[in-house]
């Protein structure tokens, strides 16, 4: 076993102490080491203290006075069974490795102290099976791997370090004892990549009060959390404003449920829709790991989608969806993702694009975790059906679905899913044309306008008028005050959209809200009406294609950005406030012009239900997985897993 120091800006005098002199303040920010060529970060915040017998653990290596150890609490296992326990730990936790088990603190029972120590309250050391066992009378420190500061008996939690080779994160995050966060200050070798630290899963136990205990969470960099600065995808914003003094209620709900935030993730600027290469100027767009690794990650929750698709060590990410910012990344990354019913949780301390339309949603591989995360985030506004036998709607409405399964590979996947779904629910599929349905029952308030005419400018008006007032104007004012009247740099897409907002009168906003409301009332009556049966919730389901496996390489220059006019099926949930969930269906083989090789690209559909029926859609995803109609996507170059080229290149480097 080898242990090496990779210190990052830390005095070797002490990991945790702060030394204050008349003119100096010295504070620890953590320590980076390698243990058997695996990179770890030792937190500067102690988990507790243990008794260390003098001269003990002599065979365990140390660096700067720290030794890798394992703590096993009473009831977990007896001394003679620790080998089986450690084998289990190694299978469920990517942080633990056998080297931590060379020195074992066994709390409560299991160590027979020799001679005069047998009935003593003091700790003793017993060597057996090439391990050193130290007795503990009791311990409040959770079981798992730690680094022990021998001189003080303090034990520090361990974070395994990973390279963010997909470029999905803005900053790595470390929780602090005051309930806030700070930057996790570690850097391992990587090609212009951040280092992300993840805590051991062994520290956490799921309970009814903590259903997300130990779940590793990525957070879109529009959510403010205590102690961390934010950027909204803009460098000037990051440099101008201080760290947040509190965490908003949406993220706090997840923290209270036990989720472990590991980093803030990239967003396209001010959550507007941007394309890689063409529009990302202040920061580089994340890399979608699927296929050849150079396809668009979609936006604005691009960091969330790229990371969950790329990293097995990340469980879930929270993004936001105003016009498709969760659904788009979920589709191109082959993940589950949701735009929820509007208004399920407060978005206080979150940067707005349009409060009238903004929603928080998840990107995730596991539909069971999806349900637990929804319940934690949305609270009592989310009606989980995890323990309910639903009565699924039998009226399945489809928009622009292929009719010929032999049309292409994606059509075969989509039509088979539709056939399997209708058979599963015992229903029928009915093609729907929203424009035709609107024309047949146009609300009187619409004045006879077609659907596309009626809603042509609605989305563009709402996002520009609201973001100009709530974000741009105070930002410009604050920046000018701090920089002698200067204006900050802003990417082309937000500038283009804000420019449109400046050209229309303030009265346009009221008209846009009115048109949205008229459409919502029509849609939620004529198209996706609620069901009177709570077990059914929605009178029907509506399906449209979210991703068809087509290629959209990121190495293309775009045209001058325009304004998001028009109406599409994806806007139906935006205006109607109904839930819209992405289901990954599979993948198709495509010939990449980049790799000159056959690659695989995701195919997925969006499934919509009546407002408030979010739990029904997640339960449907779970049941379709159980019925082998859907497959749980894996992290990797394909939805079935597989090595990612950028990751493989990183692993080949000689550290």
Secondary structure, 3 states (H helix, E strand, C coil): CCEEECCCCCCCCCCCCCEECCCCEECCCCEEEEECCEEEEEEEEEEEECCCCCCCCCCCCEECCEEEEEEECCCCCCHHHHHHHHHHHHHHCCCCCHHHHHEEEEECCCCCCCHHHCCCCCCCEEEECCEEEEEECCCCCCCEEEEEECCCCEEEEEEEEEECCCCCEEEEEEECCCCCEEECCCCCCCCCCCEEEEECHHHCCCCCCCCCCCCEEEEECCECCCCCCCCCCCHHHHHHCCCCCCCCHHHHHHHHCCCEEEEEECCCHHHCCCCCCCCCCCCCCCCECCCCCCECCCCCCHHHHHHHHHCCCCCEEEEEECCCCCHHHHHHHCCEEEECCCCCCCCCCECCCCCCCCEEEEEECCHHHHHHHHHHHHHHHCCCCCCCCCCCCCEEEEECCCCCCCCCHHHHHHHHHHHHHHHHHCCEEEECCHHHHHHHCCCHHHCCCCHHHHCCCHHHHHHHHHHHHHHHHHHHHHHHHHCCCCCCCCCHHHHHHHHHHHHCCCHHHHHHHHHHHHHHHHHHHHCCCECCCCCCCECCEEEEEEEECCCCECCCCCCCCCCCCCCCCHHHHHHHCCCEEEEEEEEEEEECCCCCCEEEEEEEEEEECCCCCHHHHHHHHHHHHHCCCCCCCCCCCECCECCCHHHHHHHHCCC
